[in-house]
């Protein structure tokens, strides 16, 4: 076997293949490094695929910034739910916690300021 035969030819993946890889990662439950090791990808390639997918779906920084969430845990009683506030975890570890009775206009101004950062 010559060196030329042992080198695998690089080929571009189709958009459908990229979408499939991104979907497999998101449903795998693995972190990026673990997934890349199992799939034989580099971390940079996976990150690029995920960024492309995010940009194509319009949920990137230029989108509305909303993401779907799932609430888990115990159901609160009526009085427990009434005293519960709201916490939002943003990108880069930013967290906004709002207690009951927080002024909606102030929250709106806060969000506008954060969107400009």
N, C-alpha and C positions, 0 to 999 in steps of 0.2 A: 504494500500500500504506500503510495507517495504522499507527500505533504499536501498536495493539491486535493487528493481524494479524501483526506482526513478532515479537511476544513469544510464545515457545512455551509451551504449557500444561504445567505441571509435573504429573506423575502419579507415584503410588507404584508401586514395583516389587513384584511378587509375591514371596513367599518362594522360589519356584522360580527366578525371575530373579536374586534375590540370591545364591542358592546357585550358580547358573551363573557369575555374575561372579566370585565367590570362587574357584571351581574353575579358571576361566580364568586368573586371576591366579597361582594356585599352580603351574599347569603352564606358564606363559608363560616363566619364567626371567628375567623383567624385575624391576627393583626397583619399588617402589610408585609413585614419581613417573613413571617411564617408562610403566608400565601405564596410569596415570590419563590421561596425555597422549594416548595412543593410543585410549583408550576414551571420552574426553570426560567423565571423572569428576573430582570433586575428591578430594584426598587424604583429607579428612575423611569423605567418603561411603564410600570403599573401606575405611578403617580401621573404620568403624562396621559395615560388612558382615562384615568378617573377625572382629570381636569377637562379633557375633551368632552367626556360624557356630561359633566356638570355644566359646561358652557353650552352644549347642544340642547340640554334640557331647560336652559334659561334659569337655572337655580343658582347661578354663580353670583359674583358680587354685583353684576349689573341687573340681576333679577330683583324680585321683591324681598328676598332675604328670608322668606318663611320656609320652614321645614316641617314635615309631618312629625308628630310626636305620639308616643303611646304612653298612657298613664298606667303604672303598675303599682302593686302594693295593696294594702288593706283599703277597703271602702270605709269612708269616714261617716260617722253618724251625722245627723242633721246639725247638731250643735258644734261638732268638730269641724264640719265643712264651713260653717258660718264664720269660724275664727281663723280659718286657713288663709294665708296670703298666697303670693305667686312668686316663683323664682324662675328666671330664664338664664340659661347658660349659653353664652355666645362664643364665637370663635376665639381662639387664643386664650381660653380660660376666663374670659370676662363673664361676670355674673351680675344680674340685676335681681334684687329681691324687693318685692313690694308687699307691704302689709295691708291688711284690710283697711279701707277708708282712705287709701292713698288717692290724691287728687289726680284725675285723669288728664287734665291739661298739663300738669307738671310732668307726668309720665310721657306724654306726647312730645314735650319740649326735650326731655332727656333722650328719647329715641332719635329725634332729629339731630341732636348734637352728636350722638354716637355714630349715626350714618355718615357724618362728614369726616370722621376720623379714619 
